[in-house]
Amino acid sequence: MPGRDVEALQALLGPGALPSRRRPAAERGVALPPLTDHHVHLHLIDAAALVRGGIAGAVDLGGDPALLARRAAARMPHVAYAGAFLTAPGGYPFGRPWAPDAIVRAVTSADPAPGIAGGARTCVDEQADAGASVIKVSLNADGGPVIDDPALDAVVSAAHARGLPVVAHVEGAGTTRRAVEAGVDALAHTPFTEVLDPGLVARAALAGQRWISTLSIPGIDAGIAGANLSAFVDAGGRVLYGTDLGNGDRPAGIVVQELVALHRAGVRGPDLLATLTDPWPLARIGAGVATFVAGPPPPDADAVPEWLAGARVVPEEELIRDES
Ligand SMILES: [Zn+2]
């Protein structure tokens, strides 16, 4: 492929895209870095189907830390995880049919000392000791009691002291503002219950907060979420592809509706690919694997979401650069 064609390919799909052939049949296509879904629940989905559907990396944002620690040893998908949800006693997601007690912890005190039952630091330390790469906190004011500001601050401090970012589930009035003011590093969902004040969105973007998209969850107000994500992108905010797979009944793998919704919100072409190839919260994922999409590259950015439905996880050694 002539150099100018490689330039055009990378203008459309980002610097990691390369014209490639896949052995043994020398099938032609496009190679991309490994792709990550930054919000899944592995106890509710078929992880093998996730990989068959093109996803090499999965970030579990709410599961049993002991089970996740065992699963993380498997090579594929490459898993990063939060462990249990940290929430108020009786708060979301306690009691939900999909949330056994093993995946939720009640924070009953802001006590920063180690080894206090229900203390913020104890709850964080348990997840970190089980190998968590991120700490998940629930701020769902529409779903039950929510931890207070001293407890939230203590969770954030304890996580940062362990070198871990904090991701918050925000839902209900004022919860995004609380997450921004507490220095929460990422939101597990684009806020979907209220159109946010532009000043707050700008503040989140400026602070470097990452928003995990989840625009295609069944039952959320996609109009509100899409408007908030567009404002966040316009303010320079960093977006990560995430689906909340396990929520609703969508097949595991790349969720094209999520990519279409991101594209509509203004995350297009190389920016869309960047939401998938960012290894957050890890430094890198998928050693030894790459993504391969057989056939010709997409003609333009509008075609990229559907084209990515053909993405497959392949061993790196099967790919050779297509120089023809
Ligand atoms: Zn979730």
Boltz pocket constraint, residues with backbone or C-beta under 6 A from the ligand:
constraints:
  - pocket:
      binder: B
      contacts: [[A, 39], [A, 40], [A, 41], [A, 61], [A, 62], [A, 244], [A, 247]]
      max_distance: 6.0
